[in-house]
Amino acid sequence: MGMSGGGGGGGPVSDMNVTPMIDVLLVLIIIFMVIQPTTPKGLEALVPQPPKNKDTPPPDNDRTIVVQVLAGAVPTYKINDQTFAKSDLTSELTKIFSTRQEKVMFVKGDADLNFSSVAEVIGFGHAADVTNIGIITPQVAAGH
């Protein structure tokens, strides 16, 4: 005969068997871990890094394209310190990036400016087939 833990016979057991429930929960945990998206969602932004040594100014780089939006009654647009009309931005950016392998552009807007003007410049960059567009914030410009 088999071993029994108590005296009494083989009557019904009043304890619940939780082993199948634990198995189902472990399978559900594994399923939710597998289907969880691992790619981050949101705006991808490139932020230029401040120079390591704050005493020396950064070297002038012809490869860096910065489009500035200056606040005023009518916003002023500059590409690397050259003023352009709003209607000419897309054609000028297309001309600049047509010969470049690396298509990176930074947008810098005044603090008083609505973001819609900056977003419009980002749209001009996408129209000119720029693949990476970064935003220069006041904190980045100050070197923090």
C-alpha positions in Angstrom: 0.0 0.0 0.0 1.1 3.6 -0.5 2.1 6.0 2.1 -0.4 8.3 3.5 0.2 11.4 5.6 -2.6 11.0 8.0 -4.9 8.6 9.4 -8.3 8.4 7.8 -8.6 7.0 4.4 -8.8 8.3 1.0 -11.7 10.7 1.3 -12.1 13.9 -0.8 -9.4 16.6 -0.3 -10.7 20.0 0.6 -7.6 22.0 -0.5 -7.6 23.6 -3.9 -5.0 22.5 -6.4 -3.3 25.8 -7.5 -0.6 24.2 -9.7 -2.6 24.6 -13.0 -3.5 28.2 -12.1 0.2 29.0 -11.5 1.1 27.4 -14.8 -1.4 29.6 -16.7 -0.2 32.7 -14.9 3.5 32.0 -15.9 2.5 31.4 -19.5 0.6 34.8 -19.5 3.6 36.6 -18.1 5.8 35.2 -20.8 3.3 36.1 -23.5 3.1 39.7 -22.3 6.9 40.0 -22.0 7.3 38.8 -25.6 4.6 41.1 -27.2 5.8 44.2 -25.3 7.1 46.8 -27.8 10.8 47.5 -27.3 11.1 50.4 -29.7 10.7 53.8 -28.1 8.0 56.0 -29.5 8.1 59.8 -29.7 10.0 62.6 -31.4 13.5 61.7 -32.3 15.7 64.7 -31.7 19.4 65.2 -32.1 20.9 67.7 -29.7 24.3 69.1 -30.3 26.7 68.5 -27.5 28.4 71.4 -25.8 32.2 71.6 -26.1 34.2 69.7 -23.5 36.4 72.7 -22.8 34.3 75.8 -22.2 37.3 78.2 -22.6 37.9 77.4 -26.3 35.2 78.3 -28.8 34.0 75.5 -31.0 35.6 75.5 -34.4 33.6 76.8 -37.4 32.2 73.8 -39.3 30.8 74.2 -42.8 29.1 70.9 -42.4 26.8 72.1 -39.7 23.6 73.7 -40.9 21.6 75.7 -38.4 18.4 77.3 -39.3 17.4 80.1 -37.0 13.9 81.5 -36.6 14.1 85.0 -35.0 11.0 86.5 -33.4 9.5 89.7 -34.6 6.3 91.1 -36.2 7.3 88.9 -39.1 9.6 86.0 -38.2 13.1 86.2 -39.8 14.8 83.0 -41.1 18.5 82.5 -41.3 20.6 79.6 -42.5 24.1 79.8 -41.0 23.8 83.6 -40.5 22.4 84.3 -44.0 18.9 85.7 -44.1 16.4 84.1 -46.4 12.8 84.7 -47.1 10.4 82.0 -45.9 9.4 81.0 -49.4 13.1 80.4 -50.3 13.9 78.1 -47.4 12.9 74.8 -49.0 14.7 75.5 -52.2 17.8 76.7 -50.4 17.9 73.7 -48.1 17.3 71.4 -51.1 20.3 73.0 -52.8 22.5 72.7 -49.7 21.6 69.0 -49.0 21.6 67.8 -52.6 25.3 67.2 -52.6 25.7 66.1 -49.0 26.0 62.5 -47.8 25.2 63.4 -44.2 21.8 65.2 -44.0 21.8 66.7 -40.6 20.2 70.1 -39.8 19.6 71.9 -36.5 16.8 74.3 -35.8 17.1 77.2 -33.3 14.2 79.3 -32.4 13.8 82.4 -30.2 12.3 81.9 -26.7 9.5 84.3 -27.5 8.5 82.4 -30.6 5.5 80.0 -30.9 6.5 76.4 -31.6 4.4 76.4 -34.8 7.1 78.5 -36.5 9.8 76.0 -35.5 7.6 73.1 -36.5 7.1 74.8 -39.9 10.9 75.0 -40.4 11.2 71.3 -39.4 8.6 70.6 -42.2 10.7 72.6 -44.6 13.7 70.3 -43.7 11.6 67.2 -44.3 10.5 68.7 -47.7 14.2 69.2 -48.5 14.9 65.5 -47.7 16.8 66.1 -44.5 16.9 62.8 -42.6 18.1 64.1 -39.1 16.7 67.3 -37.6 17.8 68.5 -34.2 16.5 71.3 -32.0 18.8 73.7 -30.2 17.1 74.6 -27.0 18.2 77.6 -24.8 19.8 75.2 -22.3 21.9 73.6 -25.0 22.9 77.0 -26.4 24.0 78.1 -22.9 26.1 75.0 -22.6 24.3 73.2 -19.8 
